[in-house]
Amino acid sequence: MSKYLQIFQMRILLGIALTIFIFSGTLFAYDVELAKKFDAMFSQLNPQVLTMRPCQITTKDILDMIKKNEDFVILDIRTPAEQKIIAPVWKGSLLIPMHELFKPENLAKLPKDKKIAVICHTGDRAAAATIALRAIGFSNAFQFKGGMVELAREIGRTATEYVKD
């Protein structure tokens, strides 16, 4: 192999290594400002607070709120197809799919002065949406623990104790 070919190959390898080094820095970079916001939010969730489940609301909580005639909103973030099968009919319920929730016109529909129970099928999407809502200032948003599955299961057992015609 000639000396010039070796130098050429070394330059190519160095170029590739430099390119990888430069892009790896941007590939593994993160949004520092957003990380600070999440740190401020999650740093409040110490073990004592977490045992109280501060961002969750249960079917029992909802039924108690109905019994006490509290004003609250159920925010159903399931897909339109899921909502067509069954959807909450509680007064003031909002049907806004998760993929449309953070559009300004939909955020404007959310109340700031009463609890928002965010519900999905099992509670997983509601957890993510609740965290995001709280991060942008909706401290009145709560994940509906267990979602529609838990609501249907529990409502069949206890609804007559809470809701009277």
C-alpha positions, -999 to +999 in steps of 0.1 A: +000+000+000+014+034-009+021+061+016-005+084+000-032+058+001-026+053+038-027+090+045-060+092+024-075+064+044-064+079+077-080+112+067-113+095+058-113+076+091-105+108+110-133+126+091-158+098+099-147+098+135-150+136+138-184+134+121-196+107+146-182+128+175-199+159+164-233+143+157-232+121+188-231+153+209-263+165+192-279+131+191-276+126+229-283+163+238-314+171+257-336+201+262-321+217+292-349+242+298-376+215+296-355+193+319-354+221+345-392+224+343-397+187+349-371+188+377-391+215+394-423+195+391-409+160+399-387+172+428-419+179+447-429+143+444-409+129+473-417+095+489-441+110+515-461+129+488-462+098+465-478+077+491-507+101+491-511+097+452-514+135+447-520+133+409-546+105+410-583+103+414-602+070+418-637+059+409-646+061+446-633+097+447-654+106+417-685+089+432-679+108+464-676+141+445-709+133+428-725+125+461-713+159+475-724+176+443-689+190+436-683+206+403-656+188+383-648+178+347-642+144+332-617+148+304-618+117+281-586+116+260-593+083+243-595+081+205-627+090+187-632+053+179-630+044+216-653+073+225-679+061+200-682+028+219-687+044+253-681+078+267-688+096+300-720+116+300-713+135+332-723+171+329-693+191+316-675+161+303-650+169+276-641+145+248-607+156+235-585+129+221-549+129+234-534+137+200-555+169+199-553+179+236-525+203+235-538+224+207-545+260+220-582+258+212-586+226+232-565+238+262-588+268+263-617+245+270-601+232+302-612+248+334-587+262+359-611+265+388-623+229+392-608+194+392-602+177+359-603+139+360-583+128+329-595+094+317-584+069+291-589+032+286-566+019+314-551+050+329-517+049+312-523+076+286-541+096+313-510+095+335-489+109+307-514+136+298-519+146+335-481+150+339-479+172+308-510+192+318-495+198+353-462+208+337-479+236+317-499+249+347-530+228+351-524+218+388-561+208+389-556+178+366-557+143+380-552+109+364-583+088+366-567+057+381-576+025+362-594+044+334-627+033+318-619-003+327-618+004+364-647+029+362-670+003+346-659-024+371-665-002+401-696+016+389-714-016+386-707-025+422-713+008+440-731+033+418-765+029+435-749+040+468-739+073+454-762+082+425-799+085+431-825+091+403 
